[in-house]
Amino acid sequence: MPELTDNTSRSRFEWVEDGKLAFADYTLSAGVLVIPHVETDPALRGQGVAGRLMESVLDLARQRGLKVRPICSYAVAYILRHPQYQDLLE
């Protein structure tokens, strides 16, 4: 079962599925998780992997008491489509 990894040395959350990588770059400042870029290996696209990555990132942000500032267009669209995460917006 894939799980989210916080790769602090690369400032990104990583999700490995079927041996392929999806990730969300981030910066953290003053309790705000900024997400400038989300990327999924082309072999995983269209399978909901980026959505599972974002769900896990946002759940982790909630657990850590962080606000979120999505910059990446995918991250913005994901949050807009999922109202349960809109309270995390900065």
C-alpha positions in Angstrom: 0.0 0.0 0.0 1.5 3.3 -1.0 2.1 5.9 1.7 3.2 9.5 1.9 6.8 10.2 2.6 8.0 13.7 3.7 11.4 14.0 2.0 12.6 17.0 4.0 16.0 17.0 2.3 14.3 17.7 -1.0 11.4 19.7 0.4 8.8 17.5 -1.2 6.2 15.0 -0.3 6.6 11.7 -2.2 4.2 9.0 -3.2 5.5 5.8 -4.9 3.0 3.6 -6.7 3.9 0.7 -8.9 7.6 1.7 -8.5 6.8 5.2 -10.0 7.0 8.6 -8.3 4.5 11.3 -7.8 5.6 14.3 -5.7 4.5 17.7 -4.3 7.3 20.3 -3.8 6.7 22.5 -0.7 8.1 25.2 1.5 7.0 25.7 5.0 7.0 29.1 6.6 5.2 30.5 9.7 2.7 27.6 9.8 1.9 27.8 6.0 2.6 24.9 3.7 3.2 26.4 0.2 2.8 24.0 -2.7 4.4 25.4 -5.9 4.5 22.2 -7.9 2.9 18.8 -8.2 4.2 16.2 -10.6 3.3 12.6 -11.5 5.3 10.1 -13.5 3.7 9.9 -17.0 3.1 6.2 -16.5 0.8 6.9 -13.5 -1.3 9.7 -15.1 -5.0 9.2 -15.4 -5.1 6.7 -12.5 -5.9 9.1 -9.6 -2.4 9.0 -8.2 -2.0 12.8 -8.0 -5.4 12.9 -6.2 -4.2 10.4 -3.6 -1.0 12.3 -3.2 -2.9 15.6 -2.6 -5.4 14.0 -0.2 -2.5 12.6 1.9 -0.6 15.9 1.8 -3.7 17.9 2.9 -4.6 15.3 5.6 -1.0 15.6 6.9 -1.3 19.4 6.9 -4.5 19.2 8.9 -2.8 16.8 11.4 0.1 19.2 11.8 -2.2 22.3 12.2 -0.9 23.9 9.0 -2.6 26.3 6.6 -2.0 25.6 2.9 -1.2 28.0 0.0 -1.5 26.1 -3.3 0.4 27.8 -6.1 0.4 24.8 -8.5 -2.7 24.9 -10.7 -3.3 21.2 -10.0 -3.2 21.8 -6.2 -5.5 24.8 -6.5 -8.0 22.8 -8.6 -7.9 19.8 -6.3 -8.8 21.9 -3.3 -11.5 23.7 -5.2 -13.1 20.3 -6.1 -12.8 19.1 -2.5 -14.6 21.5 -0.1 -13.6 19.4 2.9 -10.1 20.9 2.5 -11.0 24.5 1.8 -10.7 25.4 5.5 -7.0 24.8 5.2 -6.5 27.6 2.7 -4.5 30.5 4.0 
